């Protein structure tokens, strides 16, 4: 599966979300874990769309 997660943006996102600046670095494995999680979420969403007899994946499937 092509990379959906842009690893260079992970650190930016963490910095933006961590208002107290307590997390200063992001391990390489975080990108891999996010890739797996996104893939899992998409597979579940695809299954839900199929169960509802739709060919269009929608936000509500997630």
N, C-alpha and C positions, 0 to 999 in steps of 0.2 A: 504494500500500500504506500503511495507517495506520502512524503512527510507533510502532515497537516499543521504541525506545530513548528513555528519558526523559533529556533532555539535562541537566537539573539534577542528576541522580544520577551522571553521568559523573565530575564533579569529586570528588564524595564517594567514589566507588569508587577513583579514582586515589589520593586522599589515604590511604585505608585500605590500599591495596595497596603504596604506596610507603613502606616502613618508614623509609627514610632521609630522607624529606621533601626529595628532590632535585628533584622536578617540582612546580612551584608554580602552573602554570596549564595550561589545556586549550584548544586552539584549536577554533573552531567546526567546522572540517572533520573533527574526530575523530568527532563525532556522525554526520555524513553517511557517513563511512567505516564506522562500526559498523553503521549501517542497511544499507548495501550488503552487508557481510559476513554479517549475520544473514539477510538475504534469500537470499543464496547458499547458506548452510548449510541453510536450510529447503527450498529448491528441491531440493537434493541429497537431503535426508531424505525428501521426498515421492516422489522418483523411486525411492528404495530401497524404500519401503513398497509402491509400485505393483509393482515387480519381484518382491516377495515376496507379491503378491496380497492385500495387507491394505488395509483402509480406515481403519485406525487408525494414526496416526503415533506411534511409540514412541521412547523414549530411545535405544534401540540403533540407530535409523535415523540418528541424528546422529553 
